[in-house]
Amino acid sequence: MKLFSPLELPHGSVIPNRIAKAAMEENMADNDHAPSTELLRLYRAWAEGGAGLIITGNVMVDARAMTGPSGVVLENDHHLGRFRAWAEAARAHGAQVWMQINHPGRQMPAGLGQETWAPSAIALDLGRQSNRFRTPRAMTEAHIAEVEKRFVDTALLAERAGFTGVEIHAAHGYLLSQFLSPLANQRQDRWGGSIENRARLLLDIVRHVRAVVSPGFAVAVKLNSADFQRGGFSPEDAQVVVSMLAPLGVDLVELSGGSYEAPAMMGAARDERTLAREAYFLEFARDIAKVATMPLMVTGGIRRREVAEKVIESGVAMAGIATALAIEPNLPRNWRNGKSDAPALKPITWKNKPLAATAHMAAVKYQLTRLSHCRRTAPGVSPLWALILSQLAMKRRAKRYRLWMETRFVKRGA
Ligand SMILES: Cc1cc2nc3c(=O)[nH]c(=O)nc-3n(C[C@H](O)[C@H](O)[C@H](O)COP(=O)(O)O)c2cc1C
């Protein structure tokens, strides 16, 4: 299979080529936590760049549970017009556009001032930075049922807004990934223990979403190939989950790995020997492909055309790219025209892996902000400088978010 050949999904729709812009949280919501003008400009750049599939940064299913400030929230149809404009901008050049939908669980910054809920009352262990996150409270049956309903409602709203699919985020240590992990999920009820129990919420959500959206609407899942933590979600667990997803009409599974505690998705894990230097999760994909009946996508470390081609030639359906497309949104178009760009940021060699991952995210977001203002990217930015700027912006945005939540509460209470 070639990088620029189309992919027909199980439900019948077609992705025009094998390059996907992977999800990147933009923190560019407007004052109502709907898509802003800057966000639309950013997606116009990616649409022109020629990726066959564009996956949005994670959109929150609950305004009280955010991965960060200025995140986009879709929990009702109040701003559906803005979401329509977003979908239109991203689809303008023929790409499929999927909204990634997410709930952070315990990975919600403490500075947002919200009650934190997770499968079990187990705090994130980030060493000296652990106080950036609150110790969560264990979810009740009613909370779990509400979360499921929220994922379903958001998926339906995404379809109404003109997105061609949704990707359910069950990776990177967020809520659904917490349920999957024996470290974060120590429940004794039907939601904990065996992998069948730990996967129950994800499977229920997928089943329910597939049942209510149109047959032509794509339903995908982002899953960790492993957590890269001793005693965590293992490659064997991932195989079982993929085999359980197979009969549910899932159109694609994107494989990634890690969490805030062990940020393997950024190329850093506690057990680094298991990671190849490029296309980090390709090895895992080979094993998972044995049980997968749906197309697979791998994301992580891909920035050279030869590597993307190797991924596709190995039988993986899609090559997911985040960082390189933040630096050069025209990468797919350039590769198609025979160019061999391989965009990269300044390497970060800090020993503290979670901090290095945060700095990497900040340096990437620096590029996104520039693109959203139609400016050229600056991959040479100092990661420390990007981190400082991002921390200051996050503080400002967190304050705005807290005020917004207070006004919502007052309005609702009135
Ligand atoms: C700034 C930034 C934001 C990200 N936000 C998300 C997100 O919202 N959802 C998600 O699944 N992954 C997110 N990721 C992870 C990427 O999708 C991807 O898995 C990771 O960056 C590895 O791919 P890369 O080496 O091509 O960057 C983010 C990564 C970066 C750098």
The ligand as an ORCA input file, in Angstrom:
! r2SCAN-3c Opt
* xyz 0 1
  C       0.796     19.970     22.053
  C       0.274     18.572     22.031
  C      -1.040     18.336     22.353
  C      -1.544     17.040     22.321
  N      -2.862     16.845     22.562
  C      -3.393     15.607     22.381
  C      -4.791     15.408     22.465
  O      -5.571     16.332     22.666
  N      -5.233     14.147     22.303
  C      -4.405     13.093     22.024
  O      -4.873     11.970     21.863
  N      -3.084     13.266     21.923
  C      -2.571     14.485     22.060
  N      -1.232     14.673     21.890
  C      -0.404     13.510     21.520
  C      -0.297     13.373     20.003
  O      -1.529     13.070     19.399
  C       0.682     12.258     19.645
  O       0.176     11.024     20.135
  C       2.087     12.509     20.195
  O       2.441     13.875     20.080
  C       3.129     11.685     19.455
  O       3.121     11.969     18.083
  P       4.245     12.898     17.390
  O       5.572     12.267     17.696
  O       3.915     12.851     15.917
  O       4.124     14.251     17.969
  C      -0.703     15.956     21.954
  C       0.632     16.203     21.646
  C       1.126     17.483     21.676
  C       2.553     17.709     21.308
*
